[in-house]
Amino acid sequence: MASSIFKRYEIKKIAREILAMHPDIIAIEGPLGAGKTTLTKAIAKEMGIDEDILSPTFILHEEYPGLDHIDAWRVEDFGEIERLGLAEMIRHKHLVIIEWADKFEQEIKRLRDKDTKIVWVKLEYGEKENERIILIDLISN
């Protein structure tokens, strides 16, 4: 697992590094306010998506050109995510970003058995106010 400390203004660089891994799924975990949606916005921007990216906490899923954004904060079981059409999202080669992925870590990591490349991102608070520690792990067969 690669690790680095970064400030929020460096998020664009982190987004580019993650996209360079060519993932099918980006699974993001971290405490409330750590920057999960901020990272998602940066990734979307790097993909050329100009739409305003909002956290889909209450609707669970938002679709953008080439990107499916899932917020698992309120999800009780992984079946809810599967019923959103996760398999189809992956099959259509949409990048899938799942916030609060740690709630379903085993289920998400099992997807790699289906030739799905997963980048697991863990955000943590740093010692300084706008500092974050990011751990990035590429999970593939």
Buried (B, 14 or more C-beta within 10 A) or exposed (E): EEEEEBEBEBBEEBBEBBBEEEBBBBBBBBEEEBBBBBBBBBBBBBBEBEEEBBBBEEEBBBBBEEBBBBBBBEBEEBEBBEEBBBEEBBEEEBBBBBBBBBBBEEBBBEBBEEEBBBBBBBBBBBEEEEBBBBBBBBBEE
